[in-house]
Amino acid sequence: MTKNKRKVIFTPVSIFTKYIQNEEHYSEVIARIAKVRETLWIGTADIKDVYVKQDGESMPLLGQLAALLKRGVGVRLVHAKEPGPNFREDFDRFKILTTDLERVMCPRVHFKMMIFDLETAYIGSANLTGAGIGMKSSLRRNFEAGILTNDPELVQPAIEQFDTLWMGSHCKNCGRQEFCGDRIK
């Protein structure tokens, strides 16, 4: 796992911040994953076998992440607990995930964020689950809220929080090490 501290020097041509709610998590946030050019960082407390639409068909989000890795995109995933058997089955179908996906489990992670190319961030309430951010119907989906922004004043602190956790800065003095099956440091 790479442990480089990054300082973003990014000034967007046009700054935007958009309030995201409910099904917009799928159409506005998940839709951005396929367009990532260099890096995708995902932080979530819970992760399940989310499915996405691609070329008119449903496929596991893990398949989309595998495609990004094949294109040379760096993908980091931080989550709080071990996913269920359906996730594991999908994970095992895409061999590149075992070699190229940078993944860490930290039982203290409760933030939900995605950072796209170190330029745009989603920060909100939605876990990476079907009910939180996936393709569930409006009658079964969670009520979620968040923001999607490229404002450096919001993106930079999100990058720093994610990267600080990723580098294991909290691990030495963590009070939950007995629950950590994936120590960073």
Backbone bond lengths (Angstrom), bond angles and torsions (degrees), N, CA, C in turn:
res aa  C-N    CA-C-N  psi(-1)  N-CA   C-N-CA  omega(-1)  CA-C   N-CA-C  phi
1 M - - - 1.431 - - 1.519 108.42 -
2 T 1.300 115.97 133.23 1.454 122.33 179.54 1.518 109.85 -77.31
3 K 1.307 117.54 136.00 1.457 121.06 -178.05 1.524 110.01 -124.15
4 N 1.303 116.49 56.71 1.464 120.59 -179.56 1.515 110.10 -100.55
5 K 1.316 116.42 130.19 1.464 121.25 173.63 1.521 107.41 -76.95
6 R 1.319 116.78 132.68 1.454 121.03 -177.81 1.511 109.71 -115.09
7 K 1.279 115.55 138.33 1.466 122.03 173.09 1.515 106.42 -116.60
8 V 1.298 115.31 117.29 1.458 119.88 -177.91 1.515 109.16 -83.25
9 I 1.302 114.95 129.54 1.461 121.13 172.24 1.520 104.56 -119.52
10 F 1.303 114.56 83.68 1.445 121.44 -173.79 1.517 108.39 -132.59
11 T 1.300 116.13 123.63 1.454 120.72 175.98 1.522 107.56 -122.49
12 P 1.331 116.63 104.58 1.458 118.77 -178.73 1.518 111.75 -67.26
13 V 1.322 115.57 150.70 1.463 121.20 177.27 1.520 109.31 -63.33
14 S 1.312 116.07 -42.70 1.449 122.04 -179.10 1.524 108.94 -133.59
15 I 1.307 117.40 119.35 1.462 121.67 -178.71 1.526 109.20 -84.16
16 F 1.345 115.05 134.93 1.461 119.34 175.36 1.519 109.57 -134.03
17 T 1.300 116.19 149.85 1.454 124.33 169.68 1.515 105.84 -139.35
18 K 1.327 115.28 123.66 1.459 120.00 -177.26 1.515 109.99 -124.08
19 Y 1.320 116.23 132.66 1.453 122.11 173.92 1.526 107.97 -74.81
20 I 1.328 116.61 128.54 1.460 122.66 -177.81 1.522 108.03 -114.06
21 Q 1.325 116.25 131.81 1.462 119.07 176.99 1.520 110.51 -137.70
22 N 1.315 114.19 148.90 1.456 123.86 172.07 1.526 113.36 45.42
23 E 1.348 119.20 -120.77 1.467 121.71 -173.87 1.521 113.33 -65.56
24 E 1.324 118.50 -15.63 1.470 120.22 176.44 1.531 110.87 -64.69
25 H 1.327 117.59 -20.62 1.462 119.45 175.88 1.528 110.27 -59.53
26 Y 1.311 115.51 -37.11 1.460 118.84 178.03 1.525 111.22 -76.35
27 S 1.338 117.22 -50.81 1.466 120.50 -173.86 1.520 113.47 -73.23
28 E 1.315 118.81 -29.47 1.466 121.56 -175.88 1.537 113.43 -101.71
29 V 1.326 116.68 -34.54 1.468 119.86 -174.91 1.525 110.93 -97.62
30 I 1.314 116.91 -59.32 1.466 120.58 -178.36 1.530 110.89 -59.86
31 A 1.315 117.52 -36.36 1.471 121.21 179.49 1.527 111.98 -60.29
32 R 1.320 118.47 -26.68 1.471 121.84 -179.60 1.523 113.08 -72.76
33 I 1.317 116.91 -21.79 1.468 120.10 -175.81 1.526 111.22 -58.22
34 A 1.307 118.05 -45.17 1.471 121.55 -177.47 1.521 112.44 -63.92
35 K 1.339 117.66 -20.63 1.464 121.82 -175.77 1.529 113.65 -95.75
36 V 1.330 117.72 0.27 1.466 120.83 -178.48 1.529 109.40 -62.76
37 R 1.330 114.94 137.95 1.469 120.76 -178.34 1.525 113.18 -97.77
38 E 1.348 117.92 -42.93 1.464 120.34 -172.13 1.521 114.78 -127.02
39 T 1.344 117.99 -44.75 1.462 120.00 -175.77 1.519 111.36 -141.65
40 L 1.322 114.28 144.22 1.455 122.10 173.42 1.518 107.17 -136.84
41 W 1.324 116.29 121.48 1.456 121.86 176.19 1.518 107.43 -114.54
42 I 1.329 116.11 129.69 1.460 122.16 -179.27 1.519 108.56 -124.55
43 G 1.325 116.56 127.28 1.462 122.66 174.08 1.516 108.84 -123.29
44 T 1.323 117.27 129.30 1.455 121.63 -178.32 1.521 109.64 -155.35
45 A 1.306 116.36 148.29 1.460 119.77 175.75 1.524 109.73 -75.12
46 D 1.311 116.85 -43.57 1.457 122.40 -176.19 1.519 109.04 -124.04
47 I 1.307 116.08 141.07 1.460 120.95 177.40 1.521 108.09 -137.92
48 K 1.323 114.79 134.43 1.460 121.08 178.68 1.512 109.04 -131.74
49 D 1.315 116.21 -176.19 1.464 121.26 -176.66 1.527 110.72 -79.97
50 V 1.313 115.43 75.22 1.460 122.46 179.29 1.532 109.11 -70.16
51 Y 1.318 115.56 140.27 1.455 121.37 175.68 1.519 109.55 -112.49
52 V 1.335 115.35 148.49 1.457 122.15 179.88 1.523 108.53 -129.49
53 K 1.320 115.25 159.69 1.465 119.89 174.83 1.524 107.89 -93.89
54 Q 1.323 114.43 131.54 1.461 119.75 176.11 1.520 107.61 -143.55
55 D 1.305 115.98 125.87 1.474 122.07 -178.20 1.528 111.22 53.14
56 G 1.337 116.39 40.22 1.456 121.82 176.29 1.520 115.71 79.35
57 E 1.329 117.39 2.64 1.462 120.73 -179.45 1.522 110.43 -124.29
58 S 1.335 115.10 156.34 1.464 120.25 175.12 1.521 109.70 -85.96
59 M 1.320 114.91 138.46 1.461 120.22 176.28 1.512 108.55 -145.90
60 P 1.323 117.88 155.60 1.461 119.47 176.99 1.529 110.58 -63.29
61 L 1.323 116.11 140.69 1.466 120.22 173.58 1.522 109.72 -55.47
62 L 1.313 117.08 -33.50 1.468 120.08 177.89 1.526 111.48 -60.42
63 G 1.320 118.24 -31.23 1.463 121.49 174.94 1.514 111.09 -66.88
64 Q 1.317 115.86 -37.89 1.462 120.28 176.82 1.529 110.03 -66.84
65 L 1.329 117.30 -40.74 1.465 120.25 177.23 1.525 110.39 -64.59
66 A 1.335 117.27 -38.86 1.469 120.86 177.39 1.532 110.25 -61.58
67 A 1.325 116.88 -40.22 1.474 120.59 178.55 1.528 110.55 -64.06
68 L 1.340 117.09 -39.73 1.470 119.78 176.66 1.525 110.35 -61.43
69 L 1.321 116.43 -45.19 1.470 120.42 -179.57 1.526 110.67 -60.96
70 K 1.313 117.38 -39.95 1.470 121.23 178.17 1.521 111.27 -63.14
71 R 1.331 117.12 -30.30 1.471 121.70 177.20 1.522 112.07 -80.94
72 G 1.338 117.98 -3.41 1.461 121.42 179.44 1.517 114.28 92.67
73 V 1.322 118.03 9.41 1.462 121.66 177.61 1.537 108.50 -74.96
74 G 1.325 116.43 135.02 1.466 120.95 175.64 1.519 109.66 -83.66
75 V 1.327 116.62 121.92 1.463 121.35 -178.20 1.522 108.85 -119.93
76 R 1.336 115.23 125.03 1.458 122.50 175.16 1.521 108.79 -115.74
77 L 1.320 115.78 137.55 1.455 121.98 178.92 1.520 109.00 -131.09
78 V 1.323 116.08 124.07 1.462 122.80 173.89 1.518 106.64 -117.57
79 H 1.338 116.28 128.13 1.460 119.98 177.58 1.522 109.48 -143.84
80 A 1.335 116.07 162.01 1.463 120.66 -169.68 1.516 114.70 -89.57
81 K 1.305 117.72 -29.07 1.463 118.75 -175.99 1.510 110.77 -141.23
82 E 1.308 114.85 162.47 1.463 120.67 -179.80 1.524 109.51 -66.87
83 P 1.330 117.09 128.59 1.464 120.13 178.71 1.528 111.20 -69.02
84 G 1.315 116.14 166.21 1.455 121.89 -178.18 1.514 114.14 -76.62
85 P 1.339 116.30 -178.97 1.470 121.54 -175.56 1.521 114.39 -65.04
86 N 1.328 119.35 -31.99 1.472 120.16 178.32 1.523 110.72 -65.41
87 F 1.332 116.86 -41.61 1.463 121.26 176.26 1.532 109.20 -61.42
88 R 1.317 116.13 -46.77 1.474 121.59 -177.30 1.523 110.43 -60.21
89 E 1.346 116.16 -41.05 1.460 120.05 179.12 1.528 110.75 -63.08
90 D 1.334 116.64 -45.37 1.468 119.92 177.06 1.524 110.85 -64.53
91 F 1.322 116.67 -42.02 1.473 121.56 179.94 1.532 110.23 -57.26
92 D 1.321 116.48 -45.78 1.466 120.82 -177.10 1.529 112.69 -68.49
93 R 1.314 118.60 -19.82 1.473 121.98 178.23 1.524 112.34 -70.94
94 F 1.322 116.55 -24.69 1.468 120.92 -175.60 1.534 108.52 -112.97
95 K 1.318 115.86 91.32 1.479 122.19 -172.23 1.533 112.95 -57.22
96 I 1.324 117.92 -31.93 1.463 121.06 -178.49 1.533 111.24 -61.70
97 L 1.320 117.45 -25.10 1.467 120.01 179.02 1.524 111.05 -64.17
98 T 1.326 118.02 -34.79 1.463 120.36 -178.63 1.525 112.32 -73.10
99 T 1.330 116.62 -24.74 1.460 119.18 -177.89 1.524 114.22 -102.08
100 D 1.337 117.34 -32.95 1.465 119.60 -170.82 1.525 115.18 -113.05
101 L 1.320 118.49 -22.15 1.455 120.48 178.64 1.524 108.87 -74.33
102 E 1.323 115.90 125.58 1.462 120.47 175.28 1.526 106.70 -88.49
103 R 1.337 115.83 114.98 1.463 120.48 -173.04 1.514 110.11 -133.95
104 V 1.330 115.28 135.24 1.462 122.08 178.78 1.521 108.38 -136.02
105 M 1.318 115.46 139.55 1.450 120.86 174.52 1.522 108.28 -107.22
106 C 1.327 116.10 128.25 1.462 121.69 177.80 1.530 107.37 -135.34
107 P 1.336 117.59 115.70 1.465 120.08 -176.15 1.524 114.44 -64.03
108 R 1.318 118.07 -12.64 1.465 120.82 -179.93 1.529 112.92 -91.47
109 V 1.322 117.81 -8.76 1.469 120.13 -179.09 1.514 109.24 -68.79
110 H 1.300 114.78 122.78 1.448 120.31 173.05 1.531 110.52 -129.44
111 F 1.350 117.23 -9.85 1.462 118.49 178.71 1.519 109.88 -69.75
112 K 1.314 113.91 154.38 1.450 121.88 174.87 1.516 106.35 -124.35
113 M 1.321 115.01 113.85 1.460 118.79 179.14 1.513 110.15 -153.78
114 M 1.311 114.14 154.01 1.454 122.67 169.59 1.509 106.74 -132.67
115 I 1.302 115.21 135.47 1.458 120.74 178.85 1.528 106.89 -120.48
116 F 1.320 115.08 118.75 1.464 122.92 -174.85 1.526 109.39 -101.89
117 D 1.321 116.89 115.52 1.467 122.99 175.95 1.531 112.96 53.17
118 L 1.314 117.50 27.86 1.469 123.34 -179.97 1.529 111.72 54.47
119 E 1.343 115.99 26.67 1.462 121.65 -178.24 1.525 113.38 -124.44
120 T 1.314 116.10 -34.02 1.461 122.10 -175.70 1.515 108.29 -130.23
121 A 1.325 116.43 143.09 1.463 120.09 -179.23 1.518 111.14 -133.48
122 Y 1.323 113.95 142.33 1.463 121.40 165.47 1.519 105.33 -103.30
123 I 1.316 116.93 130.15 1.459 122.87 177.45 1.524 105.50 -133.73
124 G 1.333 116.79 119.89 1.455 117.15 -176.34 1.507 114.10 -171.83
125 S 1.318 115.25 -154.48 1.458 121.37 -173.05 1.523 113.87 -101.07
126 A 1.312 118.62 -14.17 1.465 121.81 -168.63 1.521 113.15 -80.53
127 N 1.339 115.50 121.66 1.461 121.11 168.51 1.518 108.88 -71.33
128 L 1.305 116.33 163.97 1.460 121.57 179.05 1.536 108.40 -86.47
129 T 1.316 114.58 69.58 1.459 123.09 179.14 1.520 108.38 -132.19
130 G 1.312 116.74 164.16 1.456 120.48 177.98 1.509 112.59 -59.14
131 A 1.330 116.90 -41.54 1.469 120.51 -179.56 1.523 111.33 -73.40
132 G 1.319 117.71 -29.25 1.459 120.76 -177.45 1.506 113.80 -83.67
133 I 1.331 116.33 -44.13 1.458 118.46 -171.28 1.524 112.61 -141.66
134 G 1.333 116.98 0.09 1.450 120.22 -171.64 1.501 115.83 -95.54
135 M 1.300 114.29 -153.63 1.452 122.09 -170.96 1.528 113.44 -93.16
136 K 1.294 120.14 18.28 1.473 120.96 178.40 1.523 109.59 -63.32
137 S 1.331 116.09 155.07 1.462 120.43 179.52 1.525 110.30 -68.75
138 S 1.311 115.50 161.96 1.464 120.33 -179.11 1.529 111.98 -63.34
139 L 1.328 117.74 -18.84 1.465 121.09 179.05 1.525 112.66 -84.40
140 R 1.343 117.35 -11.16 1.460 121.22 -177.36 1.528 113.34 -122.15
141 R 1.319 116.87 -11.60 1.460 122.14 -176.41 1.524 110.07 -75.17
142 N 1.329 116.65 147.96 1.464 121.11 174.36 1.524 110.23 -67.99
143 F 1.316 115.87 158.48 1.460 121.26 170.10 1.517 106.20 -87.90
144 E 1.307 117.15 113.32 1.459 122.96 -174.32 1.527 110.32 -125.43
145 A 1.329 115.25 158.67 1.462 121.13 178.27 1.520 109.79 -146.59
146 G 1.309 115.59 150.93 1.453 120.49 177.12 1.513 110.25 -174.71
147 I 1.315 115.07 -174.64 1.458 120.60 174.98 1.522 109.20 -128.36
148 L 1.301 114.61 149.68 1.453 123.18 172.77 1.517 105.04 -120.89
149 T 1.331 116.68 126.39 1.462 119.03 -173.41 1.524 111.57 -151.89
150 N 1.318 114.47 155.04 1.459 120.64 168.48 1.531 110.11 -117.27
151 D 1.316 116.71 14.25 1.462 121.70 178.81 1.534 108.58 -68.43
152 P 1.330 118.47 115.51 1.462 121.15 -178.44 1.531 113.76 -55.02
153 E 1.322 117.33 -27.53 1.473 120.30 179.69 1.527 111.60 -69.05
154 L 1.302 118.12 -19.17 1.465 122.59 175.61 1.535 111.46 -105.22
155 V 1.323 116.74 -38.78 1.464 120.47 -177.43 1.533 110.93 -66.89
156 Q 1.322 117.48 -44.12 1.467 120.58 -177.21 1.529 112.74 -60.01
157 P 1.344 119.97 -47.77 1.469 118.59 177.25 1.535 112.93 -63.24
158 A 1.328 117.36 -32.76 1.469 119.85 176.61 1.528 110.06 -65.69
159 I 1.328 116.96 -43.88 1.462 121.46 176.71 1.519 110.14 -59.69
160 E 1.322 116.80 -45.81 1.468 120.55 -178.47 1.517 111.77 -64.77
161 Q 1.345 118.56 -40.45 1.458 120.17 178.40 1.521 110.52 -64.09
162 F 1.322 116.73 -47.08 1.461 120.94 179.66 1.521 110.36 -61.11
163 D 1.327 117.08 -49.22 1.468 121.78 -176.22 1.530 111.71 -65.50
164 T 1.325 117.45 -37.85 1.466 120.67 178.21 1.521 109.90 -62.10
165 L 1.325 116.47 -44.49 1.465 119.90 177.05 1.526 109.79 -64.99
166 W 1.331 116.69 -45.79 1.458 121.81 -178.19 1.535 111.52 -56.71
167 M 1.309 116.48 -39.08 1.466 121.12 -178.49 1.521 112.48 -78.04
168 G 1.322 117.88 -4.98 1.459 120.92 175.99 1.512 114.57 82.03
169 S 1.299 117.47 21.30 1.468 120.76 -176.92 1.520 112.85 -59.71
170 H 1.328 118.38 -26.84 1.464 121.52 -177.77 1.529 112.47 -93.66
171 C 1.321 117.59 -11.53 1.465 121.28 -169.90 1.532 114.42 -64.10
172 K 1.317 117.15 -42.21 1.467 120.02 -174.11 1.523 111.92 -58.43
173 N 1.313 117.48 -40.61 1.459 120.75 -176.43 1.536 112.56 -107.89
174 C 1.305 117.13 19.72 1.460 120.76 -176.99 1.530 110.68 -70.75
175 G 1.315 115.38 135.79 1.457 120.93 178.27 1.514 113.57 -88.31
176 R 1.338 117.97 8.87 1.468 120.50 -178.89 1.529 111.71 -125.60
177 Q 1.328 116.98 24.83 1.459 119.97 -176.62 1.520 113.40 -60.07
178 E 1.334 117.38 -28.22 1.469 118.72 -179.23 1.527 111.53 -67.85
179 F 1.334 117.86 -15.97 1.457 121.43 179.08 1.527 111.69 -101.60
180 C 1.296 116.89 0.96 1.466 121.60 -174.95 1.522 109.87 -94.81
181 G 1.312 116.02 108.85 1.454 120.52 178.11 1.514 113.05 -92.23
182 D 1.325 117.07 3.92 1.466 121.18 -172.21 1.521 109.53 -143.98
183 R 1.311 116.48 59.70 1.470 120.40 -173.83 1.519 111.51 -58.42
184 I 1.309 113.77 135.16 1.461 120.52 -179.93 1.519 109.93 -79.71
185 K 1.309 117.00 -41.96 1.478 121.76 179.56 1.495 109.52 -118.49
